[in-house]
Amino acid sequence: MIKVLVTDDSALMRKLLGEIFGSESDFAVEYARNGVEALERLKSFEPDVITLDINMPEMDGLRCLERIMIEHPCPVVMVSSATAADADITFEAIRIGAVDFVAKPAGALSLGIPDMAAQLISKVRAAADVKLRPSALLRQRVRHKLGGGVRPAADRMRHRTLRPLVQPATGEGIVLVGASTGGPPALEAVLVPLPSTFPWPIVIAQHIPATFTGALARRLDRLCALDVVEVTKPVKLQPGHAYLGRGDSDLIISVRSGRPVAMSAPAESGYPWHPSTNRLVNSAMKHIASNQLIGILLTGMGNDGADAMASLHATGGRTIAESEDTAVVWGMPGELVKANGADWVVSLPEIAPLLQQIAPTNAVR
């Protein structure tokens, strides 16, 4: 039985969320009207997962999340409106320690609830299996108390090299990245250390609703030396840029006038997650030689990207899987490792340095 604490100031939303969980046989649900009540119920109910609204009286979702992560860490799924302001706050919540998020339906609740229900159930089930690691706030608190002598475990990890580092790639190519649950902060960890002169464009399939893609691209663009853009129309791929696929659709690579472009494409039923990493990698392999592609599979539930990146590995491409040590959910990268499709299995802080070793130092521009 998965114990869920639903936290929302709207009585109607609490009722609707309760009905969603009540339709499944493996959920037990209790409720809180705001952050203060959630912290009280957290101690007595001891939930496996908390769903947390953002805008609530007395204590909002962000302040409540900070307290949860420091005082009683528990997997949290944010349930927020899809406004631009709420999207930015939601990504801040992910940075603090929330596992995932679900967008509340826009417009009439009754029309959007069926789509929301499927996402919510799958994400809460996945969150229940997450092994929480110390959040940034908790690490800061520990460092303060101990005089700064403690480093996060991830900082001390060493990657497992399955393929020796040989000569860097040459010429022009593309880096392909797939991510799902826990992906936004993982993308930050990969992209922020890269310089604006990074020689290959980076194309990203992050499972995310369309209403949040623009906010994520803007956030990453503020943080990175790279130019980060959301792909809403065909765009020519350039070095020093990262391209984020629009949510609820797919992202594919094509060629126009002899140059590779990234394009948004309607979601295909054969690919269950969107933007689909499998479809992104497969499309790139149709137009670009495998030895000119680098695949990176980050945290996420399911197996999206594992098959295509295993094929990329088998045909001469280079592939990196995030290690279980740092992945929020070791589903996607774990499946790539199980398929013997990863050249390197790397903890998250080491992916950017490894990528810079693999990428060419003098790519044609």
BAGUMAR-631614 format. One record per residue: residue in one letter; z, y, x of N, C-alpha, C in turn. Coordinates in steps of 0.001 Angstrom, whole numbers, plus 500000, padded with zeros to 6 digits. Atoms other than C-alpha are relative to their C-alpha. Layout:
# BAGUMAR-631614
AZYXZYXZYX...
***
This chain:
# BAGUMAR-631614
M500000498803500841500000500000500000500000501253500880I500087498738499264499009503439501324500729501078499206K499208498960500670501568506122500449499389501368500319V500682498713499843499894509504499866500837501096499350L499329498823500543501634512855499415498934501059499729V500992499013500413499293515145497451500680501365499912T499382498677499950500093518807498186498989501046499566D500912498989500540498431521480496055500765500808498962D499265499170500955499729524436494041499399499947498604S500654500092501302497254523747491209500400498704499297A499613501186500769498646521400488551498772499165499632L501226500727500344495081520528487526499484499196501202M500493500711498822494079519628491089500924498836500343R499078501117499747497226517530491549499701498848499042K500305501031500993496361515686488328498700499265500360L501283500611499681492745515102489378500092499127501247L499840500805498788493688513911492863500823498749499713G499198501161500376496328511649491360499172498949499276E500871500948500713493703510113489065499048499292500954I500888500622499004491378509516492032500724498877500719F499249501035499288494052507628493948500485498910499051G499524500974500976495326505961490788498943498997499580S501074500925500362491916504388490213499858498862501012E500001501036498969492465502327493375501333499253499948S498787500824500124494986499500493593500933500090501185D499207500042498770496276500210497089500604501347500379F499403498701499715497657503756496752501260500219499171A498810499498500686501131505045495853500065501500500264V500168498557499875501206508791495195501260500743499557E499030499002500423503806511548495106499384501376500221Y500620498682500052503241515286494743500936501076500540A499279498802499594504268518631496230499163501211499595R500711498821500494503392522102494923499694501017501090N500245499075498894503471523914498271500532499387501291G499580500526498718504320523515501940501471499706500094V498545500215499957508059523821501426500344498661499359E499749501282500664508103520943498940499438498832500811A500594501080499206505798518899501166500923499589501138L499093500323498899508234519131504082501233499262499500E498844500696500575511091518047501809499630498559499640R500425501351500417509142515075500375499619499132501198L500404500743498809507941514101503824501132499123500518K498846500741499476511433512999504800500420498869499070S499520501014500940512276511100501630498927498966499647F501088500896500406508872509604500735499385499263501179E500602500551498786507662508959504304498560499521499743P501380500384500332503949509038503381499237499498501221D500923500420498947501220507348505385498969501090500271V500980498920499890498873510290504719500432501137499073I499762498821500838499276513827503368498656500674499734T501121499107500286496514515728501560500588501389499817L499385498682499905497069519427502076499006501084499626D500782498825500378495638522474500313500260501104501025I499813498890499061495235525693502303500771501141499358N499397498816500617496114528507499906501067499600498990M498866500349500866499591527927498424501100501040500178P498888499047499883502600530152497685501146499423500823E498793500327499229505855530132499695499685499537501415M500460500443498680504275528187502577498600499435499860D501383500451500152500535527790502977499746498742500829G500315501259499361498737524749504318500048500039501511L500025499916498543498325525981507885501407500019500582R498612499957499517502002526840508364500683498658499785C499422501315500273502978523561506738499512498971501011L500567500941499034500643521625509025500654500159501370E499336499761498718502157523256512103501377499351500030R498657500599500084505622522170510965499927498475500013I500141501457500057504441518628510161499721499430501389M500407500529498703502800518157513562501116500080501039I498901499853499045505905519350515420501219499177499601E498737500587500442508729517952513283499883498539499583H500145501360500525507363514765511681498519499658499938P501452500215500000503772513966512759499565498916499019C500533500898501017501788512323509967498523500342499814P501417499678500224498022512005509358499825500910498784V500239499010501050496821514962507278498502500138499771V501372499700500398493553515378505373500041501308499219M500031498716500686492885518993504411499054499908498803V500837499934501201491531519507500877499861501476499668S500115498548500044490136523014500872498744500443499281S501187499399500591487706525318499120498965500231501089A501092499903499030484342525791500781499593501447500259T500315498623499661484549529571501237499934500143501514A500112499789498552483727530998504670501377500126500638A498658499822499447487355532053505188500740498675500062D499307501284500012488729528660504173499393499031501002A500639500880499015486176526902506388500542500280501390D499443499654498693487412528793509454501437499506500130I498611500463499969491024527992508549500049498481500092T500034501458499950490115524342508009499759499506501421F500239500422498625488719524058511545501185500321500899E498763499741499267491865525707512861501010498901499710A499098501103500348493806523025510981499635498729500755I500429501159499227491720520321512661500460500135501446R499555499778498622492539521891516033501494499731500142I498554500192499940496250521831515230500376498529499904G499652501413500076496191518173514297499572499280498742A500490500694501188494680517459510866498916499004500403V500946501061499657492621514266510936498606500306499474D501307499805500626489839515294508563500159500994498863F499949499069501116488973517468505587498990499594498942V500894500211501138487347517271502168499875501331499273A500209498750500715485806520216500344500237499802498510K499850500014501447486940520921496798498655500313499349P501281499722500668484040520934494322499861501482499667A500286498632500424482420524313493756499615499980498529G500348499940501421482036525410490150500888499099499167A499230500838500922483112523027487383500557498776500734L499363501112499296485627520557488793499505498654499492S500351501293500581484617517801486405498656499480500514L501315500412499527481045517792487751500032499547501459G499977500314498574481999517618491430500979498923500401I498950500961499651484914515188491276499447498630500427P500471501324499558482863511920491482499578499961501456D500406499967498596481283512939494803501203500192500911M498808499761499194484582514228496106500858498745500095A499119501171500046486416511042495059499631498982501060A500427500999499018484327508734497236500352500440501412Q499653499477498674484787510976500284501503499948500236L498557499917499844488487511445499675500607498623500248I499444501351499849489251507734499284499687499447501392S500365500563498697487328506738502421500709500726501140K499374499248498916488791509537504537501505499788500046V498560500263500004492363508936503435500291498587500504R499825501363499464491991505205504093499856499998501520A500181499930498549490671505995507561501182500699500657A498870499264499431493474508489508163501248499138500089A498818500863499999496081505867507294500040499093501226D500071500857498815494894503852510303500044500779501307V500027499173498799494948506780512718501348499941500716K498803499913499166497428506642515573500067501417500546L499930498595499612498489510237515963500431500148501442R499588499617498665498694511708519423500583501398499927P499380498675500072500671514831520274498973501096499791S500886498869500238499048517942518880500165501023501105A499904498937499009498418521002521002501336500724499880L498726499304500187501468522659519455501163499193500548L498908500835499520503716519706520246499993499946501519R500062500016498543502472519562523837500564501293500570Q499469498729499529503232523269524241501516500023499923R498553500021500170506743522708522922500657499136501077V499449500877498974507348519805525298499944500666501365R500121499329498714506031521783528265501061501085500156H499021498914499950508310524703527388501398499454500282K498665500566499826511393522493527169500187499383501382L499882500722498738510629520569530363499456500783501188G500429499177498886509403523457532451498562499785500422G501426500130499714505724522615532263499643498796500828G500261501127499124506013519322534095499321498819499353V500593501140500688504424517070531480498551500306499663R501405499854500358500660516647531142499668499047498871P500419500940501034498987515097528081499468498730500641A500466501277499468498183511423528560498513500049500308A501453499959499801494481512193528210499639500644501331D500287499335498741494667514473531265500166499054501184R499723500905498893495871511546533364499076498786499994M500837501191500130493302508998532187498785500074500910R501206500090499193490391507842534275498967499192499229H501012500689500792487094506779532797499620498673500656R500461501306499542485820503224533083498482500084500178T501415499886499693482439503281534795499345498632499919L500739501245500138480112500504533653498682500068500770R501250499803499274477058501960535384500290500997501114P499681499072498910477404503537538839499199501290499874L500709498735500003476505507181539133498936499973501084V501100500008499048473092507292540759499426501413500055Q500619498687499962470637510131541160500011500626498602P500070499351501314470843512708538363498619499866499395A501287499999500683468108512754535772499140501141500533T500913498951499549465053514853536526499148500466498823G500909499488501017462712517005534494500707500444498739E499472499533501281463194517971530885500474498825499158G499476501048500856465201515977528378500940500588498961I499133499585501105467713516100525535501282499179500046V498726500682500203471381515248525066500216499851498496L499796500297501419472093513590521689501455499616499781V498571500202500222475637513657520306500243499608498550G499590500395501341477115511842517304501515500049499877A498557499904500222480580512464515822500294499971498507S499572499993501402482508512015512587501461500425499943T498586499650500150486258511929511895500591500437501333G499451499460498763488007514086514485498964500675500869G501089499485499189484658515419515655500080501461500405P500018498590499598485093519227515575500778500306501278P499337499719498717487804519378518288499417499209501162A500655500762498932486021516637520234498757500742500497L501165499213499591482859518754520225500418501189500849E499479498906499173484897521687521536500266499510501419A499633500521498683486182519515524380498770499701500845V501226500312499263482633518486525326499216501268500339L500899498861499828480841521815524894500608501161500775V499400498801499395483327524449526060499899499999501530P500086499943498534483354523376529749498588500168500553L501373499956499492479549523434529996499544501448500215P500461498638499728477927526496531582498780500358499171S501177499537500742475251528606529925498707499531500656T501185500485499276472864527232532566499804498493499861F500175501443500138473255523629531401498533499717499682P501474500061500000469675522348531814499340499352498801W500629500687501133469100520187528730500597500489498687P499444499680501316469441521176525059500850498847499486I499065500978500562472227519376523176499838500031498485V500252500088501441471529518166519628501092499124499383I498764500595500489474516517206517474499888499587498539A499841500486501371474907515056514364501493499789499751Q498594500085500363478425515705513062500076499782498496H499856500240501441479261514150509685500863501111499405I499309498811500503480226517208507646499285500494498746P500678499404501155479556518859504260499195501229500410A500881498878499661476788521461504301500723501337499944T499305498725500144479181524193503222500862500337501209F499167499747498827481109523827506489499202500090501292T500757500067498755478272523475509002499875501358500673G500158498673499413477664527185509486501265500493500655A498719499562499430481347527890510049500291499276501304L499764500752498770481578525116512641499090500506501116A500920499485498978478485526385514471500468501352500524R499520498682499565479880529930514531501248499871500866R498780500203499211483239528694515803499654499512501406L500371500530498695481663526663518604499265501058500827D500735498962499286479366529558519499500952501031500606R499011499055499469482383531872519902500716499437501221L499204500622498952484128529371522159499189499621501231C500825500598498947481183528199524286499155501036500731A500999499221499274479033529692527016498602499675499493L501263500372500627476188527771525379499795500786498712D500310499460501322474427529298522380499987498837499014V499892501082500981475361527119519387499451500501498668V500628499577501252473237527303516245499950498833499020E500201500976501070473033525485512918498496499853499768V501430500245500219469625523863512337499715500042498502T500380499864501407468332525101508985498489500006499825K501463500008500011464618525241509897499548499457501350P500451500505498707462446523824512699500259501009501112V499655499115498895463650525235516002499643499322501315K500374500530498688462246524777519508501248499822500851L498823500304499198464791523147521806499920500703501345Q499947499251498761465881525235524772501230499626500811P498807500195499173468225524721527735501056501048499651G498924499043500246471605526400527428500352500165498536H499753499921501427471677525766523670500521498666499473A499578501184500752473431523333521348499609500209498544Y500558499916501343471997522559517915500780499062499085L499163500760500920474224521424515046499239499723498711G500705500368501215472646519497512186500713500472498748R499430499538501269473177520882508694500584498818499237G499321501068500721475622518836506647499247499553498761D500580500607501202474549516544503784498490499779500113S501404500311499744471060516272505316499947499322501358D500129500633498689469689514608508432499362500955500995L500529499205498904468670516023511786499070499101500808I500967500826499275465538514735513507499332500807501105I500769499396498917463586515421516680498526499723499748S501451500149500115459843516016516465499354500792501139V500727499245498981457165517639518617498981500901499311R500993499044500497455132520760517832499412500761501188S500699499333498898452536522239520176500472499467501349G499610500637498753453675519772522803501443500208500404R498611499718499657457313520928522709500925499355498982P499066500608500951460329519133521184500681501043499123V499302499137500954461852520687518095501029499171499238A499020500612500890464906519924515979499718500486498594M500318499663501382464387519828512221501032499388499065S499174500551501070466574519395509167499095499220499058A500808500851500877465318516583506930500871499501498856P499209500542501112466400515320503489500640498674500396A499291501235499690468978512559503750499245498796499458E500656501232500420467527509050503577501052498964499629S499021500961500501469285506291501644500287498882500993G499781501049499016468871503859504524501040500337501038Y498969499549499061471336505903506532501201500478499181P498895499679500906474773505995504850500794501253500345W499240498808499617476253508929506825499035501109500393H500897498881499725474803512413507209500769501188500577P501243500350499338473689513949509406500132498675500749S499955501344499435472863510454510662499729500013501503T500224500128498552473299509786514373498905498978500281N501059500997499799471150506655514124498614500613499798R501310499415500275468297508597512582499629501042501057L500258499010498955468636511423515130499492499320501269V500374500664498749468483509052518107498664499275499850N501272500708500216465677506938516622498820500968500003S501096499030500035463584510041515973499704500536501395A500209499498498638464115511287519524499253498975500848M500641501049499201463057507931520996498527499823499655K501423500074500359459734508159519126499160500987500805H500761498919499371458762511298521023500366500238501463I499508499715498655460803511382524245500292498682500703A499709501212499237460999508728526963501508499794500091S498567500284500018464376506987526925500719500507501245N499334499546498784465084507902530542500155501518500053Q499809498550500113464902511571529476500983500341498878L499012499794501055467644511125526868501377499539500472I498599500379499779471435511039527181500672499970498637G499308500126501278473430509761524189501504500021500207I498539499934499950477097510574523588500531499684498613L499435500372501296479051508876520792501498500271500036L498611499555500044482352510518519916500745499353498838T499103500526501016485224509741517565499368499973498611G500490500065501373484435508643514011500135498612499416M499904501300500658484920505896511462498592499464499743G501282500629500258482141503422510770499269499652501285N500789500419498841479307502529513123498744500837500205D501206499189499882476769505350512816499724500342501465G500407499686498640474878505779516072500061498833500956A499818501112499063475930502483517650498700499225500216D501238500774499866472683500606516930498941500773500782A501058499220499352470366503427517992500331500273501459M499649499732498603472313504261521137499992498725500838A500135501264499271472452500573522083498533499768500366S501432500104499695468641500574521838499599500986501092L500275499002498968468527503749523903500444499481501369H499468500581498765470692502075526556499087498885500509A500808501159499610468525498943526550498625500399500514T501343499579499600465324500945527085500010501048501111G499954499131498829466525503022530025500682501328499820G499238498774500195468474505863528444501404499860500550R498629500007499507471998506813529518500925500316498827T499124499871501168474860506495527054501464500081500413I498570499779499764478488507641526990500734499764498689A499148500209501168481135506395524544501376500574500296E498612499545499844484430508185524042500933498793499984S499101501141499888487251505839525000501010499969498856E498988500179501042489829504461522591501242500825500286D498799499250499618492511506346524529500072501367499329T499987498639500536491442509705523086499348500143498634A500677499881501295489331508986519979501007499985498853V499158500016501200491007509869516683499772498698499242V500370501293500596489151506892515179498957499370500918W500921500617499037487490504471517605499047499055499279G500954500808500740484943503241515088498623500075500620M501360499828499491481575504653516176499893499684501485P500128500341498575482134504620519950500417498568500294G499578501382499796483955501296519698498896499015499689E501114500880500338480960499705518002498917500029501081L500966499925498906478706500964520787500468499171501193V499451500790498897481011499417523373499877498506499697K500106501414500383481107496122521445498571499485500125A501406500389499902477305496093521448499491500033501435N500384499890498588477323496474525252498945501078500203G500994498940499936475405499702524731500462501258500702A499474498805499339477582502146526693499916499853501516D499996499983498541476879502979530328501370500416500540W498681499529499590480203504795530565500907500095498776V498973499835501029483388504640528460501006501000500560V499400498837499363485076507966529039501013500664499073S499050499224500794488208509747527845499430501400499774L500631498761500461487399513002526074499971501108501063P500064498903499026488390515472528852499006499764501135E500892500304498886486070513689531276498518499953499622I501399500112500415482893513693529195499154501140500559A500790498864499499481739517206530152499748499899501504P500288500154498566482218516658533917499005498884500297L500942501095499794480410513319533708498593500404499590L501309499554500473477591514882531686499337500912501023Q500578499102499002477130517542534354499550499255501250Q500460500819498883476853514828537007498682499297499676I501203500735500384474191512980535038498798500907499814A501107499088500334472104515971533943499336500502501266P500717499503498818469448517322536308500530501356500436T499550498714499467470319520224538562498876501022500030N501147499081499915466813521701538495498939499668498971A500955500343501059465229520879535149498960501094499832V501072499041500283461922522500534320500342500754498720R499657499194501173462402525371531855498755500607499393
***
